[in-house]
Amino acid sequence: MSPRQPAPRTSPEGPGVGTVETLYATVATPDDPLHLVAGGRLDHVTVAYETYGELNESRDNAIYICHALTGDAHAAGLHPGADRPGWWDNIVGPGRAIDTNRFFVISSNLLGGCSGTTGPASINPDTGKRWGLDFPQIDMHDFVEVHLRLAKHLGVEHFHAVVGGSMGGMQALDWSLTHPSTLDNAVIIASSSGLTAQNIAFSAVGREAILRDPAFAEGDYHDVRPDTGLSIARMLAHITYLSEDAFAEKFGRARQSESVERGFGINFAVESYLDHQGEAFLTRFDPLSYIYLTRVMDYFDPFGQPGATDDLVADPVNFLIVCFDTDWRFSPAHSRRIVRHLEGAGLPVSFATIASSWGHDSFLMKLDPYHDLVSAFLTASRLPMAASHRAPHFDGHLCTRETTL
């Protein structure tokens, strides 16, 4: 593999969900505006989404996928003429862990995104110009509210499960805490209930790279974008997505060419890889969305208020919390913190740490123990997990057990 190419997200053998189309729905209008947590409101919200599988007659087989920071609605299958499948194609499809023979799966681009859903790069219909920095501040609650509005649009009132990795897991957690009556199960993968100072610092540097790019023009850029800042932000973030072992395995100290003279250009294979990541990102993401969405993660603190689990205790949800041993961006300690809060409220939780050399990006990879665990949790008929992994109950009280796979 050329060091300029990202690691493949290999899919299992089989046809997958086939050719898919991104669809669009209007979920907020002047007659039914979206009131935001920070106090603003949006009179027009469009959501990009895709669906896979079929909704059954009882409408109880739906799964909602919440994407990570730079994801989009295209989770699985192929768009017409494309040769690269959706970002989570290895886990969503017929016979896969999120089995579309069994489940009706919804995947949407979140509020503030730049892949078809209303965000700061969208046109403000009241002015005819891009929102830019006039776009209101948004919150994890606002993401979930838009998800629920899309679900209502699609005729789904209750979900078998809500599933998400990284920032998608934050959405799944927030959804469970604030609207527990709308789902039975939640799968939270490589995620966090509160960023550490180091996490916030990485995001701050990424935002500053964009904000200090002269082309940012206080968010009013048009033909010339702050691509230098955005590519640097992506390069920095990508370092945190892989473990040191993964970098060593993929690149070590390999040079691009033995004939390259010593200097400040791209001489090492890892430099070429990061340069590729930064350049490729420019074709699919907008700088404004990046600064808005990373800020939402900074402020996310769902257990920070008294009574945070009260609604959930009154209407329990089954949880599967998964982390990866080499993830240092959202280390296993982040997942254990979520488990402690849920377990302390007496909620049904199963927790697993998966061995992987890929760091935070492991949640995107085809790792059999990880996918088998998700499949067992989602398909168990009466309990959240298969007998070999589920958390046992004693006299009505839950005993959470961590499994290492």
C-alpha positions as CSV (number, residue, x, y, z in Angstrom):
1,M,0.0,0.0,0.0
2,S,1.3,3.5,-0.8
3,P,1.9,5.4,2.4
4,R,-0.3,8.2,0.9
5,Q,-3.4,6.1,1.1
6,P,-5.5,5.7,4.2
7,A,-6.0,2.3,5.8
8,P,-8.8,0.3,4.0
9,R,-12.1,-0.2,5.7
10,T,-12.6,-3.7,4.5
11,S,-16.1,-5.0,4.2
12,P,-17.1,-8.6,4.8
13,E,-17.7,-10.7,1.7
14,G,-21.1,-10.2,0.2
15,P,-23.1,-7.6,-1.7
16,G,-23.8,-5.2,1.1
17,V,-26.8,-3.0,0.8
18,G,-26.1,-2.2,-2.9
19,T,-26.7,1.1,-4.5
20,V,-28.2,3.8,-2.3
21,E,-29.4,7.4,-2.6
22,T,-29.1,10.3,-0.2
23,L,-32.5,11.8,0.5
24,Y,-33.6,15.1,2.1
25,A,-36.3,16.0,4.5
26,T,-37.5,19.4,5.9
27,V,-37.8,19.1,9.7
28,A,-38.2,22.7,10.8
29,T,-40.3,25.5,9.2
30,P,-41.4,29.0,10.4
31,D,-44.6,27.3,11.7
32,D,-42.6,24.7,13.6
33,P,-39.1,26.2,14.2
34,L,-36.3,24.4,15.9
35,H,-35.6,26.1,19.3
36,L,-32.0,25.7,20.2
37,V,-30.5,25.0,23.7
38,A,-28.3,28.1,23.5
39,G,-31.3,30.3,22.9
40,G,-31.4,30.8,19.1
41,R,-33.8,29.3,16.7
42,L,-33.9,28.0,13.2
43,D,-37.0,28.4,11.0
44,H,-35.6,26.2,8.2
45,V,-33.8,22.9,8.7
46,T,-33.1,20.4,6.0
47,V,-31.7,17.0,6.8
48,A,-29.8,14.7,4.5
49,Y,-30.3,11.0,5.3
50,E,-30.2,7.4,4.0
51,T,-32.1,4.3,5.0
52,Y,-31.2,0.6,4.6
53,G,-33.5,-2.4,5.1
54,E,-37.2,-2.4,5.6
55,L,-39.4,-1.1,8.4
56,N,-41.6,-4.0,9.6
57,E,-45.3,-3.8,10.1
58,S,-45.0,-3.3,13.9
59,R,-42.4,-0.5,13.3
60,D,-40.2,-1.9,16.1
61,N,-37.1,-2.9,14.2
62,A,-35.6,0.6,13.5
63,I,-32.0,1.5,14.4
64,Y,-30.6,5.0,14.2
65,I,-26.9,5.6,13.4
66,C,-25.3,8.8,14.7
67,H,-22.1,9.7,13.0
68,A,-18.8,11.0,14.3
69,L,-17.3,14.5,13.8
70,T,-16.6,14.3,10.1
71,G,-19.1,11.7,9.0
72,D,-22.2,12.1,7.0
73,A,-25.4,10.4,6.0
74,H,-23.7,7.9,3.7
75,A,-23.0,5.1,6.1
76,A,-23.4,2.0,3.8
77,G,-23.7,0.9,0.2
78,L,-22.5,2.7,-2.9
79,H,-23.7,5.8,-4.5
80,P,-24.2,5.5,-8.3
81,G,-20.9,5.5,-10.1
82,A,-18.8,5.4,-6.9
83,D,-16.3,2.7,-6.0
84,R,-15.9,3.6,-2.3
85,P,-18.7,2.5,0.1
86,G,-20.2,4.4,3.0
87,W,-18.1,5.1,6.0
88,W,-19.5,2.2,8.1
89,D,-20.2,-0.2,5.3
90,N,-18.3,-3.0,7.1
91,I,-20.9,-3.1,10.0
92,V,-24.1,-2.2,8.2
93,G,-25.6,-4.6,5.7
94,P,-27.2,-8.0,5.2
95,G,-25.7,-10.5,7.7
96,R,-23.5,-7.8,9.2
97,A,-23.5,-6.7,12.8
98,I,-26.2,-4.1,12.1
99,D,-28.1,-6.6,10.0
100,T,-30.3,-5.0,7.3
101,N,-32.1,-8.3,6.8
102,R,-33.5,-7.8,10.3
103,F,-33.3,-4.0,11.0
104,F,-34.5,-0.8,9.3
105,V,-31.5,1.5,9.6
106,I,-31.5,5.3,9.4
107,S,-28.3,7.3,9.0
108,S,-28.4,11.1,8.8
109,N,-26.0,14.1,8.5
110,L,-26.3,16.0,11.8
111,L,-27.3,19.6,12.3
112,G,-24.4,21.9,11.6
113,G,-22.9,19.5,9.1
114,C,-21.9,20.3,5.5
115,S,-23.1,17.2,3.7
116,G,-26.7,18.2,3.0
117,T,-28.0,19.1,6.4
118,T,-28.5,22.8,7.4
119,G,-25.3,24.2,8.9
120,P,-23.1,27.4,9.0
121,A,-22.1,26.9,5.3
122,S,-25.8,26.7,4.2
123,I,-27.7,29.6,2.8
124,N,-29.8,31.6,5.3
125,P,-33.1,31.9,3.5
126,D,-33.8,35.2,5.3
127,T,-30.8,36.9,3.8
128,G,-29.9,34.9,0.7
129,K,-26.3,34.6,2.0
130,R,-24.4,31.9,3.7
131,W,-24.9,31.8,7.4
132,G,-21.2,31.9,8.3
133,L,-20.6,32.9,11.9
134,D,-24.2,34.2,12.2
135,F,-25.3,30.6,12.5
136,P,-26.5,30.1,16.0
137,Q,-24.5,28.1,18.6
138,I,-25.7,24.5,18.7
139,D,-25.6,21.7,21.3
140,M,-25.7,17.9,21.5
141,H,-29.4,18.2,22.5
142,D,-30.1,20.0,19.2
143,F,-28.6,17.1,17.2
144,V,-30.9,14.7,19.0
145,E,-33.9,16.9,18.5
146,V,-33.3,17.0,14.8
147,H,-32.8,13.2,14.7
148,L,-36.2,12.7,16.4
149,R,-37.8,15.1,14.0
150,L,-36.5,13.1,11.1
151,A,-37.6,9.9,12.7
152,K,-41.2,11.3,13.0
153,H,-41.0,12.4,9.3
154,L,-40.2,8.7,8.5
155,G,-43.0,7.4,10.6
156,V,-40.7,5.9,13.4
157,E,-41.7,6.7,16.9
158,H,-39.6,4.1,18.8
159,F,-36.2,2.6,18.1
160,H,-34.8,-0.8,18.8
161,A,-31.4,0.8,19.2
162,V,-29.5,4.0,18.7
163,V,-25.8,3.4,17.8
164,G,-22.9,5.7,17.5
165,G,-19.1,5.9,17.6
166,S,-17.0,8.8,18.9
167,M,-19.2,11.9,18.7
168,G,-21.9,9.6,17.5
169,G,-21.7,7.8,20.8
170,M,-22.2,11.2,22.6
171,Q,-25.4,11.7,20.6
172,A,-26.6,8.2,21.6
173,L,-25.8,8.9,25.2
174,D,-27.6,12.2,25.2
175,W,-30.6,10.7,23.4
176,S,-30.8,8.0,26.0
177,L,-30.7,10.4,28.9
178,T,-33.2,12.9,27.5
179,H,-35.6,10.8,25.5
180,P,-35.4,7.3,27.0
181,S,-38.9,6.4,26.1
182,T,-38.0,6.5,22.4
183,L,-35.5,3.6,22.4
184,D,-34.8,0.2,23.9
185,N,-31.1,-0.1,23.5
186,A,-28.0,2.2,23.1
187,V,-24.6,1.2,21.7
188,I,-21.9,3.7,22.6
189,I,-18.5,3.0,21.0
190,A,-15.2,4.7,21.6
191,S,-16.9,7.7,23.1
192,S,-16.9,10.1,26.1
193,S,-19.2,11.9,28.5
194,G,-16.9,14.8,28.9
195,L,-13.7,15.8,27.1
196,T,-10.5,16.1,29.1
197,A,-8.4,19.3,29.0
198,Q,-6.1,17.5,26.5
199,N,-9.1,16.7,24.2
200,I,-10.3,20.3,24.3
201,A,-6.7,21.5,23.6
202,F,-6.4,19.4,20.5
203,S,-9.8,20.8,19.2
204,A,-8.8,24.3,20.1
205,V,-5.6,24.2,18.1
206,G,-7.5,22.8,15.1
207,R,-10.0,25.6,15.3
208,E,-7.3,28.2,15.6
209,A,-5.6,26.9,12.5
210,I,-8.8,27.6,10.6
211,L,-9.7,30.9,12.4
212,R,-6.1,32.3,11.9
213,D,-6.0,31.4,8.2
214,P,-6.2,34.8,6.4
215,A,-8.7,33.3,3.9
216,F,-11.2,32.6,6.7
217,A,-12.2,36.2,6.5
218,E,-14.3,36.1,9.7
219,G,-16.3,33.3,8.2
220,D,-17.3,35.2,5.0
221,Y,-15.1,33.2,2.6
222,H,-16.3,32.3,-0.8
223,D,-14.1,31.4,-3.8
224,V,-11.0,31.2,-1.6
225,R,-11.5,29.0,1.4
226,P,-9.2,28.7,4.5
227,D,-8.0,25.4,3.1
228,T,-4.5,25.7,4.7
229,G,-6.1,26.0,8.2
230,L,-8.6,23.2,7.6
231,S,-6.0,20.8,6.3
232,I,-3.7,21.4,9.3
233,A,-6.7,20.9,11.6
234,R,-7.3,17.5,9.9
235,M,-3.7,16.5,10.1
236,L,-3.5,17.3,13.8
237,A,-6.7,15.4,14.5
238,H,-5.7,12.4,12.5
239,I,-2.6,12.0,14.7
240,T,-5.0,11.4,17.6
241,Y,-7.1,8.9,15.8
242,L,-4.3,6.3,15.4
243,S,-2.2,4.7,18.2
244,E,1.5,4.9,18.3
245,D,1.6,1.1,17.5
246,A,-0.5,1.8,14.3
247,F,1.9,4.6,13.2
248,A,4.9,2.4,13.8
249,E,3.3,-0.6,12.0
250,K,2.3,1.5,9.0
251,F,5.2,3.8,8.6
252,G,8.0,3.4,11.2
253,R,10.8,5.7,10.0
254,A,10.4,4.9,6.4
255,R,11.5,7.6,3.9
256,Q,9.6,8.6,0.8
257,S,12.8,8.1,-1.1
258,E,16.4,7.5,-0.2
259,S,17.3,10.2,-2.8
260,V,15.3,12.9,-1.1
261,E,17.7,15.5,0.3
262,R,17.6,16.6,3.9
263,G,15.3,19.6,4.4
264,F,11.8,20.7,5.5
265,G,9.7,19.1,2.8
266,I,7.8,15.8,2.9
267,N,10.6,13.3,3.5
268,F,9.1,10.6,5.7
269,A,6.2,8.3,4.8
270,V,4.2,9.4,7.8
271,E,4.4,13.0,6.6
272,S,3.1,12.0,3.2
273,Y,0.2,10.2,4.8
274,L,-0.8,13.2,6.9
275,D,-0.4,15.5,3.9
276,H,-2.8,13.2,2.0
277,Q,-5.3,13.2,4.8
278,G,-5.3,17.0,5.0
279,E,-5.7,17.4,1.2
280,A,-8.4,14.7,0.9
281,F,-10.4,16.3,3.7
282,L,-10.7,19.6,1.7
283,T,-12.9,17.9,-0.9
284,R,-15.6,16.8,1.5
285,F,-15.7,19.2,4.5
286,D,-16.3,22.8,5.3
287,P,-14.2,24.8,7.8
288,L,-17.2,26.4,9.4
289,S,-18.8,23.1,10.2
290,Y,-15.5,21.9,11.7
291,I,-15.3,24.8,14.1
292,Y,-19.0,24.6,15.1
293,L,-19.1,20.8,15.6
294,T,-15.8,20.6,17.6
295,R,-17.2,23.2,20.0
296,V,-20.3,21.2,20.6
297,M,-18.1,18.3,21.8
298,D,-16.2,20.6,24.1
299,Y,-19.3,21.6,26.0
300,F,-20.8,18.1,26.2
301,D,-21.2,17.2,29.9
302,P,-24.4,15.1,30.2
303,F,-23.8,14.0,33.8
304,G,-22.8,17.5,34.9
305,Q,-26.3,18.4,36.2
306,P,-28.1,16.9,39.2
307,G,-30.8,14.4,38.2
308,A,-29.2,13.7,34.9
309,T,-30.2,10.1,35.0
310,D,-33.7,10.6,36.5
311,D,-35.7,10.2,33.3
312,L,-33.6,7.2,32.3
313,V,-34.1,5.5,35.6
314,A,-37.8,5.9,35.2
315,D,-37.7,4.4,31.7
316,P,-34.5,2.3,31.5
317,V,-32.5,1.6,28.3
318,N,-30.1,-1.3,27.9
319,F,-26.5,-0.1,27.2
320,L,-23.6,-1.6,25.5
321,I,-20.4,0.4,26.0
322,V,-17.4,-0.5,23.9
323,C,-13.9,0.9,23.9
324,F,-10.5,0.0,22.5
325,D,-7.3,-0.6,24.5
326,T,-5.1,1.6,22.3
327,D,-7.5,4.5,21.9
328,W,-5.8,7.5,23.5
329,R,-8.1,10.1,22.2
330,F,-11.1,8.7,24.1
331,S,-9.3,6.1,26.2
332,P,-11.0,3.3,28.1
333,A,-11.2,5.6,31.1
334,H,-13.7,7.7,29.2
335,S,-16.0,4.7,28.7
336,R,-15.5,3.5,32.3
337,R,-16.7,7.0,33.4
338,I,-19.9,6.5,31.4
339,V,-20.3,3.0,32.9
340,R,-19.9,4.3,36.5
341,H,-22.6,6.9,36.1
342,L,-25.0,4.4,34.5
343,E,-24.2,1.6,36.9
344,G,-24.5,4.0,39.8
345,A,-28.1,4.6,38.7
346,G,-28.8,0.9,38.6
347,L,-29.1,0.8,34.8
348,P,-28.4,-2.3,32.7
349,V,-24.9,-1.9,31.2
350,S,-22.6,-4.2,29.4
351,F,-19.0,-3.0,28.9
352,A,-16.2,-4.4,26.8
353,T,-12.7,-3.4,26.0
354,I,-11.6,-4.7,22.6
355,A,-7.9,-5.3,21.7
356,S,-6.9,-3.4,18.6
357,S,-3.7,-1.7,17.4
358,W,-5.7,1.0,15.5
359,G,-6.4,3.4,18.3
360,H,-9.5,5.6,18.1
361,D,-10.1,4.6,14.5
362,S,-10.8,1.1,15.6
363,F,-14.5,1.8,15.7
364,L,-14.4,2.1,11.9
365,M,-12.6,-1.1,11.4
366,K,-13.8,-4.7,10.7
367,L,-12.7,-6.4,14.0
368,D,-14.5,-9.6,14.5
369,P,-14.7,-9.5,18.4
370,Y,-16.1,-6.0,18.2
371,H,-18.6,-6.7,15.5
372,D,-19.7,-10.0,17.0
373,L,-20.4,-8.2,20.3
374,V,-22.5,-5.5,18.6
375,S,-24.4,-8.2,16.7
376,A,-25.1,-10.3,19.8
377,F,-26.3,-7.2,21.7
378,L,-28.7,-6.1,18.9
379,T,-30.1,-9.5,18.1
380,A,-30.7,-10.9,21.6
381,S,-34.4,-11.5,21.9
382,R,-35.0,-10.8,25.5
383,L,-31.8,-9.6,27.2
384,P,-29.3,-7.0,25.9
385,M,-26.6,-9.5,25.2
386,A,-26.0,-13.2,24.5
387,A,-25.6,-15.2,27.7
388,S,-21.8,-15.4,27.4
389,H,-21.4,-11.6,27.6
390,R,-24.4,-10.1,29.3
391,A,-24.3,-8.5,32.6
392,P,-25.9,-10.8,35.2
393,H,-28.8,-9.7,37.5
394,F,-29.0,-10.5,41.2
395,D,-32.2,-9.9,43.1
396,G,-33.3,-7.2,40.8
397,H,-29.9,-5.3,40.9
398,L,-27.5,-5.1,38.1
399,C,-23.9,-6.3,38.3
400,T,-21.9,-4.8,35.4
401,R,-19.0,-6.9,34.2
402,E,-16.3,-5.7,31.9
403,T,-15.3,-8.1,29.2
404,T,-11.9,-7.9,27.5
405,L,-11.8,-9.3,23.9
